[in-house]
Amino acid sequence: MVETSPSLLDRLNRNPDDADWRRLILLYTPVLHGWLENHGLQACDRDDVTQEILGVVVQKMPEFRHNRRAGAFRSWLRTITIHCLRRFWRAKQYQAVAPGGSDFENHLIQLEDPASGLSAEWDRQHDQGLLRRLLGLVEPEFQPKTWQAFRLLVLEQRPAAATAAELGLTVNAVLIAKSRVLQRLRQEADGLID
C-alpha cells in the first residue's frame, strides 16, 4: 500500500525539494507541449514557450494559493501560459509573422475568457493530458494484478465479475484494487485536476 503524503501542490508551496520540481516538470512538459502543438507552435517555439511557462511557475509558485475551488491551479497555469504566449507573439511580430497571424491575439483573448470554448478546451486537454501522465507515473507503484484489475474495471469499463474471472480474483479483490489505485490517483491529482 502506498504511503499518504501531502499533494504535490502543497509540497511545492511549503517545502519543495528537487524531486517535487522534477515531478511537476515531468507531469506538465508533455501537457503543455501537446496544447501548444495543437495551437500552431512549431517544435522549437513549443520548447521555448514551455520552458518559459515552467520557469514562471517555479518563480511564482510561492505566491500561488489554492482557494480549493475547482480548477484553481489549472486557471492559474492558463493565465501564465497566456502571458508567456503574448510575450512570444509580440517578440515574433518584430521578426516574422506570428503563428496564426493577426488571429493569434484574438486566440489569446478567447483563452483569457473563462467562459469561452477555447478555455473549456484548455481545461479538457489539461485534465486528460495530466491524467494520462499520472496513470503512467503511479502504475509502477502497484502489483501487476492490482493494476490490471483497475485498468479492466475503470479504464476499459468491464464488469467487476468479468474482471475478477479473467484475473482469477474475487470481485471484492477487484473492487479493493480499484479503490487503492483511485485513492493514489486522487492524492497525486489533488489540486491539479478538479
C-alpha positions in Angstrom: 0.0 0.0 0.0 1.2 3.5 -0.9 2.0 5.9 1.9 -0.2 9.0 2.1 1.7 12.3 1.6 0.7 15.9 1.0 -0.3 16.8 -2.5 2.4 17.9 -4.9 1.0 21.5 -4.8 1.1 21.5 -1.0 4.7 20.3 -1.1 5.7 22.9 -3.7 4.2 25.6 -1.7 5.5 24.6 1.7 8.9 22.9 1.4 9.7 21.9 -2.2 12.7 19.8 -3.0 14.3 18.9 -6.3 12.1 15.7 -6.7 8.9 17.8 -6.4 10.1 20.2 -9.1 11.1 17.3 -11.3 7.7 15.7 -10.8 5.9 19.0 -11.8 8.1 19.3 -14.9 7.7 15.6 -15.8 3.9 16.0 -15.5 3.5 19.3 -17.2 6.0 19.4 -20.1 4.1 16.9 -22.3 0.7 18.5 -21.3 2.0 22.0 -22.3 3.7 20.7 -25.5 0.5 19.0 -26.6 -1.6 22.1 -26.0 0.9 24.4 -27.8 1.3 22.0 -30.7 -2.5 21.8 -31.1 -2.5 25.6 -31.3 0.1 26.1 -34.0 3.5 26.5 -32.4 6.4 24.8 -34.1 8.6 22.4 -32.1 11.4 24.8 -31.3 9.0 27.5 -30.3 7.0 25.0 -28.2 10.1 24.1 -26.3 11.0 27.7 -25.6 7.5 28.7 -24.6 7.1 25.6 -22.4 10.4 26.3 -20.7 9.3 29.9 -20.1 5.9 28.8 -18.7 7.5 26.3 -16.3 10.1 28.9 -15.3 7.4 31.3 -14.3 5.6 28.6 -12.4 8.7 27.8 -10.4 9.3 31.5 -9.7 5.7 32.3 -8.8 4.7 29.1 -7.0 5.4 30.5 -3.5 2.7 33.1 -4.3 0.1 30.6 -5.5 -2.6 29.9 -3.0 -5.1 27.2 -3.9 -8.5 28.5 -2.9 -10.0 25.0 -3.1 -12.2 26.0 -6.0 -12.3 23.6 -8.9 -9.7 24.5 -11.5 -7.7 27.0 -9.4 -4.3 25.7 -10.4 -5.4 24.9 -14.0 -6.7 28.5 -14.3 -3.5 30.0 -12.8 -1.4 27.9 -15.2 -3.6 29.1 -18.1 -3.0 32.7 -17.1 0.7 32.2 -17.0 0.5 30.5 -20.4 -1.4 33.4 -21.9 1.2 35.9 -20.6 4.1 33.8 -22.0 2.3 33.3 -25.3 1.6 37.1 -25.5 5.3 37.9 -24.9 6.3 35.2 -27.5 3.8 36.7 -30.0 5.0 40.3 -29.5 8.6 39.2 -29.9 7.8 37.3 -33.1 5.9 40.3 -34.6 9.2 42.1 -35.0 10.9 39.1 -36.6 8.2 37.5 -38.7 4.6 36.7 -38.8 3.4 35.1 -35.5 1.6 31.7 -35.6 -1.9 32.4 -36.8 -1.0 35.9 -37.9 -3.3 38.6 -36.5 -5.7 36.0 -35.3 -3.1 35.0 -32.6 -4.1 37.9 -30.4 -7.8 37.0 -30.8 -6.9 33.5 -29.9 -5.3 34.7 -26.6 -8.2 36.9 -25.8 -10.5 33.8 -26.2 -8.2 31.8 -24.0 -8.3 34.5 -21.3 -12.2 34.3 -21.2 -13.1 31.5 -18.7 -16.5 31.2 -20.5 -15.0 30.7 -24.0 -14.9 27.4 -25.9 -11.1 27.7 -26.1 -10.9 27.9 -22.3 -13.1 24.9 -21.9 -10.8 23.1 -24.4 -7.8 24.1 -22.3 -9.5 22.6 -19.2 -10.3 19.4 -21.0 -6.9 18.9 -22.6 -5.2 19.8 -19.3 -7.1 17.3 -17.3 -6.9 14.5 -19.9 -3.2 15.0 -20.5 -2.3 15.2 -16.8 -4.4 12.1 -16.0 -2.5 10.2 -18.7 0.8 11.3 -17.2 -0.4 10.5 -13.6 -1.6 7.0 -14.7 1.9 6.3 -16.1 3.6 7.6 -13.0 1.6 5.6 -10.4 1.3 2.3 -12.3 4.8 1.1 -11.2 3.7 1.5 -7.5 1.2 -1.3 -7.8 1.4 -5.1 -8.2 0.6 -6.1 -11.8 -2.7 -7.8 -10.9 -3.8 -4.8 -8.9 -3.1 -2.6 -11.9 -4.8 -5.0 -14.4 -7.9 -5.1 -12.2 -8.0 -1.3 -12.1 -7.4 -1.0 -15.9 -10.0 -3.5 -16.8 -12.6 -2.2 -14.4 -12.1 1.5 -14.7 -10.3 2.3 -17.9 -12.0 -0.4 -20.0 -15.2 -0.3 -18.0 -15.6 -4.1 -17.8 -18.0 -5.5 -15.2 -16.4 -6.4 -11.8 -17.4 -10.1 -12.1 -15.9 -10.4 -15.6 -12.7 -8.7 -14.4 -12.5 -11.0 -11.4 -13.0 -14.1 -13.5 -10.4 -13.0 -16.1 -7.7 -12.3 -13.4 -8.6 -15.2 -11.1 -9.5 -12.8 -8.3 -12.6 -12.3 -6.2 -15.0 -9.5 -7.0 -14.0 -8.0 -3.7 -10.3 -8.1 -4.5 -11.0 -6.3 -7.8 -13.0 -3.6 -6.1 -10.3 -3.1 -3.5 -7.7 -2.8 -6.3 -9.8 -0.2 -7.9 -10.2 1.7 -4.7 -6.4 1.6 -3.9 -5.4 2.9 -7.4 -8.1 5.6 -7.4 -7.1 6.7 -3.9 -3.5 7.1 -5.1 -4.5 8.9 -8.3 -6.7 11.3 -6.2 -3.7 12.0 -4.0 -1.4 12.8 -6.9 -4.1 14.8 -8.7 -5.1 16.8 -5.7 -5.4 20.4 -6.7 -4.1 19.6 -10.2 -7.2 18.0 -11.6 -10.5 19.3 -10.3 
